[in-house]
Amino acid sequence: MGATPADPGAFHAWLESREPGRWAATDFAPRARYGEYLMDLVDAARASNSAILARESVVRLETTPRHVDLLLGSGESLRASAVLLAPGLPQARPPWRGLDDDIPAGFLVADPWAPGALDGLDAGQAVAVVGSGLTAIDIVSSLRRRGHQGSITLLSRGGRLPLPHVGTPVQPTTYAPEELAKGVLPALRAVRAAADELASRGLPWQGAVDGLRSQTSATWQAWSADERSRFVRHLRSLWEIHRHRAPAHLLQELESQRRSGTLSIVRGKIHGLTVLGGQLQVQVQSPEGEGVLTVARLVNCAGPAQGIRQTIDPLLSSLLHSGLGSTDDVGLGLRADPQGRMLRHDGKPNERVWLVGALRKGDLWESTAVPELRMQVAQAVAGLAPLL
Ligand SMILES: Cc1cc2nc3c(=O)[nH]c(=O)nc-3n(C[C@H](O)[C@H](O)[C@H](O)COP(=O)(O)OP(=O)(O)OC[C@H]3O[C@@H](n4cnc5c(N)ncnc54)[C@H](O)[C@@H]3O)c2cc1C
């Protein structure tokens, strides 16, 4: 998890320098520690005058043959020789959109990462969380670390938690690329067969999924737009829980909360909100029927938008409208060439704008975790260095 591909062990070395012997290289350290590590790198770059950190939002790019101008939300602008765009995917609209007109703001948390999002709750109050993925688990853990004892309900369409990582490294399966490239169903069959074969030898299924990692992008690119859409429609949520796994000890903690009755996972979606007696009543439609959750706060952990065609994000919509950017066949993100340069509407690369991260999902599918991000950054930096 080091920030650069040249030194993948750098995060562990940083942990060792602060808490010697506390973390093994294969442990999952808290995300907040990783944030501190990254901020240390940023602070060092600022101290050496090789970086500035501006708390601004970019709303538009304008390119000239020699520059890129970044127009900021404040009305100011910045001129750069080259730009590396890494804004992640925009926030999805909250799952209670259209139902919250009469609901006082304090009951609803649209962004779980916003400062103070969990402040002001009494330790015994009930909380509902929309989503049951990694962000939801993070929020449950944060609440419990703060001493929150009230009941927590995770509400999601599938009602599935991420599956566990295995403690010791497993040998990843090797797949024939042409088998995976045939399409979604042949690929699914190959992975199932590999998992069964591992199970027959008493080995964990995780090796069958980890073996896909090095071939995910090539497989995704070999599939037609129809196959990719089929995957997104039918297999996305299964992929998410198998691929983006959680540390086993966190899942065990959730299980013990479930057993003690302080955590529940409900399959369903919100279809109404009201306030009664100072509490939020969340009406839930689930396969089992209708129900009501009475809570002090409802937290949105449903994750980022699943596509950008209908985006209202100012930067992304201006890139699409101006033709400086273009979206992939499935509308998951923005297109880039193999070097990472953002592709214009006419299919030509912008010579001075690179894309990094989840916005490249439409081209690569696997484009969110640190190992992929640091490779993309290194590639972009190598490409833009001659322009500086
Ligand atoms: C709970 C959880 C656990 C995870 N665990 C792991 C893990 O164990 N290993 C792993 O490899 N990955 C993990 N991930 C994934 C990884 O953390 C993310 O994919 C990664 O943080 C993405 O980084 P990013 O910089 O590309 O995007 P983001 O973290 O989304 O950052 C984008 C930044 O751009 C800013 N921005 C956006 N638009 C604009 C704009 N117009 N102007 C100015 N700024 C803008 C945003 O404010 C934000 O600061 C996890 C993710 C979650 C949610």
The ligand as an ORCA input file, in Angstrom:
! r2SCAN-3c Opt
* xyz 0 1
  C     -14.324      1.943      3.250
  C     -13.317      1.802      2.142
  C     -12.244      0.932      2.283
  C     -11.280      0.826      1.274
  N     -10.227     -0.025      1.454
  C      -9.272     -0.093      0.509
  C      -8.124     -0.950      0.677
  O      -8.004     -1.658      1.682
  N      -7.193     -0.990     -0.315
  C      -7.303     -0.220     -1.441
  O      -6.410     -0.275     -2.302
  N      -8.370      0.598     -1.626
  C      -9.346      0.670     -0.687
  N     -10.433      1.483     -0.877
  C     -10.520      2.247     -2.124
  C      -9.688      3.511     -2.055
  O      -9.704      4.076     -0.763
  C     -10.268      4.543     -2.999
  O     -10.524      3.961     -4.224
  C      -9.308      5.709     -3.121
  O      -9.400      6.503     -1.963
  C      -9.615      6.549     -4.336
  O      -8.755      7.653     -4.305
  P      -8.906      8.830     -5.337
  O      -7.938      9.879     -4.906
  O      -8.807      8.325     -6.736
  O     -10.403      9.348     -5.204
  P     -11.115      9.970     -3.942
  O     -10.611      9.388     -2.675
  O     -12.577      9.863     -4.264
  O     -10.658     11.498     -3.937
  C     -11.087     12.404     -4.920
  C     -10.748     13.797     -4.423
  O     -11.016     14.719     -5.471
  C     -11.741     15.816     -4.946
  N     -12.547     16.384     -6.036
  C     -13.549     15.778     -6.727
  N     -14.038     16.625     -7.657
  C     -13.316     17.771     -7.553
  C     -13.367     19.028     -8.232
  N     -14.227     19.253     -9.219
  N     -12.496     19.986     -7.847
  C     -11.589     19.771     -6.837
  N     -11.506     18.597     -6.165
  C     -12.368     17.618     -6.516
  C     -12.592     15.211     -3.836
  O     -12.982     16.216     -2.934
  C     -11.591     14.224     -3.224
  O     -10.743     14.883     -2.312
  C     -11.404      1.598      0.102
  C     -12.484      2.474     -0.048
  C     -13.444      2.576      0.954
  C     -14.592      3.538      0.767
*
